[in-house]
Amino acid sequence: MPAASAELVEPSPDPETPQSLAEGAAVIAAAVRTLPSGPGVYRMLDRRGEALYVGKAGNLKRRVYSYTQIGKLPRRLQRMVAETVALEIVRTQSEVEALLLESNLIKRFMPRFNVLLRDDKSFPYILITGDHAYPQIRKHRGGQDATGSYYGPFASAGAVNRTVTALEKAFLLRSCSDAVFAQRTRPCLMYQIKRCSAPCVGRVDEAGYARLVAEARAFLTGSSQDFQEEMARAMEAAAERLDFEQAARYRDRLRALAHIQSSQDINVAGVEDADVVAAHQEGGQTCIQVFFFRVGRNYGNRAYFPSHDRQMELEEVLSSFLAQFYDNKPVPRTILTSHQPAEAALLAEALSSRAGRRVELTAPQRGDKRKLIDSALANARDALGRRMAESSAQAKLLQGLAERLGLDRTPERIEVYDNSHIQGANPYGAMIVAGPEGLRKSAYRKFAIRNTEAGRSSDDYAMMREVLTRRFARAQREDPERSEGQWPDLVLIDGGRGQLQVALEVLAELGIDDLDVAAVAKGPDRDAGRERIFLPDRPPLLLEPRDPVLYFIQRLRDEAHRFVIGTHRAGRSKARLTSALDEIPGIGARRKKALLLHFGSARGVERASLADLEKVEGISGTVARKIHAWFHRG
């Protein structure tokens, strides 16, 4: 990354005043006069100082000048120019460095005129630890800081879990934590079901276990053929000795390996360490499927739906996606693409720079590699079709909801609120969000109730008042002009007329008089299908039991209830376990420390057997029985 600091160039004289397209172009033209001709990254800023667009250039002056030719710009960039009041640049040493910085800044600032990769979760790996005499095999996600060997990435946690299970059956490696390993006195269930060799109690010595680990590592790095042939010979030899129990163990291990290979082997020449990236565009939307191939095995695939302007060409979307996708992920040696991305040579050079070795970026047109691409394209096409169908169905539901509730327009953002507590204990409020694309889980919010009096008295109205006040007071501070898409079009409250009145009072106190609000109450005996919908200044609305809009409302309410109940349980469990040791009579600071050091947490103490408690230094048999009885009373 470049060491140079950003430079702010020619801000608009009055950033608070809306400007026209010509005025925006004038701001950019004034900035061009002082721009260097070398490589760098530029940011278009709006009147609030937020990034509208991040771009890179081999020649900053020439690239930025093109934005002043407004007649040649697509409508998307014309809108961007009209909102631009300032320009910020960062000079770099090369265009490759500019491309790397550009992808980093796009992910950091999420400018709305760029292609945005919103689903950026890390991928899971298989880890065989290297800091223990008897290494552990487990699923790993996140930074690779632990000592050991990592294998992946896998497209999903499910793919890793299935592979780890099969590897346990094949190589009998332990999956328990080091703390559990150290405390075992007899084999656990994993040994009984033939998924572990029980090194914790000496059923296999260190040398024998090391051979199992070496075999597992060889298999995961692709050297499996010799090992499988050797195991097959050992099975036959055991059968000839009439040692059928040992032969059966070899058979089960071979079956486990065959299970992995049947789902992962692809047998395509030249595809050992590669990602296959296929993009399909339709209706202004793009789906990009990424398949992961390592050591000649398919480690799964994942679909992405980057956000971009409908007018953008597929090649441009693909190029921006690849730059952002590999910003924080290991780059394979080969990337096979369905289309030639824009500036493919520059992108390949940038990815090679990031990986520290040569990366081949190619779009095969024939042969086995093209068959892989065609398969990935079919997946992308199907995934986009399903998403568009879901979006269409969701749009109809939103339109129907607007008609049933008498709204002026179809809601783009619905917020649903609910509370949870047990007789006032550990009260929480929660908000879920839904829109045309379905549930927006990244926008969910939880609220720990601060009004202790409301909690003690189980005052649901006071809790809802606090939640709504905090939510919309913050919205007024952070987005007073409602330009960020964070304000709802419809607020749904789980409750009846009283809860609706609370919501209306909160909004009135905050000076908000243009939000649609409704409350949803269960019918008599809390029967689903007989919900009543309360609206301001209208009698309760009762929809037909088979109305799809009613089902949609039920789903929203149930999702809010699920989320707030989960939040409440987590908070209650945390509070209970945090204070549990403090509440046990006779357990002072020294014994509490000894227990936590031995078991790692209060939850570990709670789960411990009486025998395990007696092993803790400073805990006598009498005290151990007291602790055990405290956690298991009733």
Secondary structure, DSSP 8 states (H G I E B T S, - for coil): ------EEE---S-TTS---HHHHHHHHHHHHTT--SS-EEEEEE-TTS-EEEEEEESSHHHHHHGGG-GGGS-HHHHHHHHH--EEEEEE-SSHHHHHHHHHHHHHHH--TTS-B-------EEEEEESSSSS-BEEEEES---SSEEEE---S-HHHHHHHHHHHHHHH--B-S-HHHHHH-SS--HHHHTTS---GGGTSS-HHHHHHHHHHHHHHHTT--HHHHHHHHHHHHHHHHTT-HHHHHHHHHHHHHHHHHHHHHB---TT-SSEEEEEEEEETTEEEEEEEEEETTEEEEEEEE--B--TT--HHHHHHHHHHHHTTSS---SEEEESS--TTHHHHHHHHHHHHTS--EEE---SHHHHHHHHHHHHHHHHHHHHHHHHHHHHHHHHHHHHHHHT-SS--S-EEEEEEEEETTEEEEEEEEEEETTEE-GGG-EEEE---HHHHHTT-HHHHHHHHHHHHHHHHHHH-TT--SS-S-SEEEEES-HHHHHHHHHHHHHTT----EEEEEE--GGG-TT--EEE-TTS--EE--TT-HHHHHHHHHHHHHHHHHHHHHHHHHHHHHHHHHHHHSTT--HHHHHHHHHHHSSHHHHHH--HHHHHTSTT--HHHHHHHHHHHT--
